[in-house]
Structure formats: C-alpha cells, structure tokens
C-alpha cells in the first residue's frame, strides 16, 4: 500500500501501511480516496467519527486506540454510537486503525 494516491491531480504520499506521510495533505477528497482503498463508501455517520478523530488529534497530538476511541465516541456522540459494534460496522476490522487512516492521522498507539 506504500506509495502515492492521486487526488484531484495531486500526488499524496503514503507510508508502507497506507497512512499519510504528511498530515497536512488531508482533505475530504483524500479521505474519500483512502476510504475507497478500504472499500468503504463514506456516509454522514463516518464523517462525524472522522471529524471527531481529527479534533481529538489536534488537541492531544495522538490517535486514540480502540478502547479510547469507543470511549471518545460514547462521550461525544452518545451511547448508541459509542460501541465497538457500531464502529466495526462503519470501519470494519481494526476500526481504530482504519478510521485513523481515513481521517489522515497516524496509526494509533497499541495497534498492531
């Protein structure tokens, strides 16, 4: 997955795990391209989690791991959305990693 993606005619560099090399390269079109790589069609429910992640990262300079992400979503978006099952449906598998990748953030600590 290492290399580049082309978004709007612009090259966007990715690391070997598909995360942005430069966090400043992120925008909604880049998010759409990163989601497409994961075969995810972004809907409003995805965007609210992605923007929540970006706000958290801006404040704390880190990407939350799985448990922390569930707690964050529960606190900010309510108990119906702050559950692993809900987040897995949106982002599949290792949802903290996938959501962070699409949000243009670094890989969360404690995620293999």
N, C-alpha and C positions, 0 to 999 in steps of 0.2 A: 504494500500500500504506500510505501515511501515514494516520494517524488513530488509531482505537482498536479494540481487540477486547474483547469481553465474556467474562469467565471467572468462572464462579460468581457471576454477578450483579454483578461488579465491573468497572468500566471500566479498561482497561490502555492507556496511551498508547504509540503507536509513532511513530518518526520516518519520514521520507519513504521510507526504504529498508526499513522493516519491523523495525528494531531497537527494543528497549525504550528509552523515554526515561528511565525510572528503573529502574536495575538491581535495586533492592530489590523491585520488583514481581514478580520471577521466583519461580515455584514449579513443581512438576511439572505442575499443571493448565495453567499458562501455557505451559510447554514443549509440552504436547500440542496446545494451540491453535495455537502458532506452527508446529509440525511439520505440522499438518493443512493450514495455508495452503500448505505446500510439497508437499502430497500424500505425506507420509511418516508411516507408522504406526510409532511408537516401540516398539522391542523392547529386550531387555536389552543387546544389543550397542551400540545407540545410547546408552543411558543411561550405560554405562561411559565412553564418549567424552565425553558431556556433563558428567558429574561431574569427569572429568579436566580438561577445559577450565576449569570453574569453580574448581577447586583451583589450577590454574596462574594464572588471573586474580587470584585472591585473593593469591597470593604475589608476583606480578610486576606487577600492575596493567595488564596488556595481554592482548590476544587474539592467539595465535600465528597467523602467516600460514601458507600451505600447507606449505612445507618444514619449518618449525619444528613444525607440528602433526604431520606424519608422524614426525619425529624423537622428539617427545614420546611419541606413541602407541607407537612401537617400543620406547623405553626403558621405559615404564611397563606396557605391555600385551603386549609381546613382538613378535618379528619377523613373525609371521603377520598381526598386525593393524596393524603399523606400516608399511603400504604404501599408496601412493596408490590403487591399485585397490580395496583393501578399503574405504577411506574413501569413495571415489566411489560404491561400491555402497550404502553406508549413507546418504550425504547428497547424492549426485548433484552434477554440475557443479562449481561452485566450492565444494568441500566445507568448506573452512576458513570461508568466509563463512556458509554455510548452518548448519553446526554451531554457530558462534558466535551466530548469530541465535537458534537454538532454545535454546541454553544461556543466553540472556538477557544476552549480553555485547556490547560494542561491536564494530563492524566491525574486523577485523584490519588492521593497517597493511600497506601494499603490496598490498592487494586492491582492484582497480578496481571 
